[in-house]
């Protein structure tokens, strides 16, 4: 575990200002956001074991010392990246305004959004896969992860309850299970794109394939939930 830096050495007499690092520390939130963004790519591409703080520091034009000051350690930064990645998804979901749509229309929008989000954020999928390889041991240390995901399940529950009340959706379904089904169908399309495309000789990044696959995923979820 890397040592947390608590203080800095005073500048030598006549020394020049610290340049970019000094300027960046005047806006700590912006600095942390930039570090998280670059670190997300580094961890997504190389995993926790392969990622290098030196690389993140160079790409953010800051220092290892500053990264440890904000995040405590490499593991602390990795956990912060995971939390921020989940938060971004949930923040966007909250902007879908599902409550303003009829239940089935709202469901179709949610599934299509999830499919498109995963497709366009491959690094997010890599991060989730990486943490699953770690058996979730770092995410288990998070004090925020359950709180971050409560709104997603609450939104599905509200949507589903409205659909049941309207006679559109069948009774007896669990919101977490619905979420799992939507996530699984959207996740696979990205996580297995290279192997699946190679084995079955498919161009799964082509617009025609993506449109066809998205429509099928949406329809599968709707038919699963629709009242017979």
PyMOL commands that set and color helices and strands:
alter all, ss='L'
color gray80, all
select helices_A, chain A and resi 20-25+28-50+53-59+64-71+74-96+98-100+103-120+122-133+139-141+145-165+175-191+193-199+207-225
alter helices_A, ss='H'
color red, helices_A
deselect
rebuild
show_as cartoon
